[in-house]
């Protein structure tokens, strides 16, 4: 049976294969954009563990989470509660997001913004820059080593930080070999979409302190945050626990109680 990841990647690779735009032209336009806000730098700019707060309407495994959210209002709530950066889902088919969600969230605050999507081509990287993102997500498990290295380089060329996402020690090695300096350890298995809350603590040992280390998925309590901070993470990315809360800003404040000074 096809997995969630298979379906999502098939859709995105199909779109990329049908894209007839001139990549050189896209690169030139992306290179001409105003300077990006420093995403990776923001994650190390303050004391304790930084928070990347996510704007996410739905998920393939759980369905609607916050279909009526207003990106600008949610972004302001996150900023007011102390988020260092934003993450915005732009996939429409599987997550209910859009580039306009990203543009609205970024316009509402001064925070750097990650385009959270399934990036499979150089055009995807350029599109992230052109829609206003400051960072782009690259998932090791969705790319060949050659593709990963090429897209890390493309992100750097157009002025984006690349959050390179891994799920195990082998993928961590591939991320480092590709030149990643910002690495996310996703505790959610992209095949089953189940969360393993021990995964991040295991895998972070494979990442040197010179790399900005981000824990992703399954983070719900201040105790979770404290545990990840003790393991050596510089930042966490939190979505579902915030967007499903009655007061996302207050939920973020409660999470950050687990962030040591």
Beta strands, then each sheet from edge to edge (+ up, - down):
strand 1: 50-55
strand 2: 58-59
strand 3: 63-64
strand 4: 85-89
strand 5: 112-116
strand 6: 135-139
strand 7: 161-166
strand 8: 182-186
strand 9: 212-216
strand 10: 235-238
sheet 1: 1+ 4+ 5+ 6+ 7+ 8+ 9+ 10+ 1+
sheet 2: 2+ 3-
end
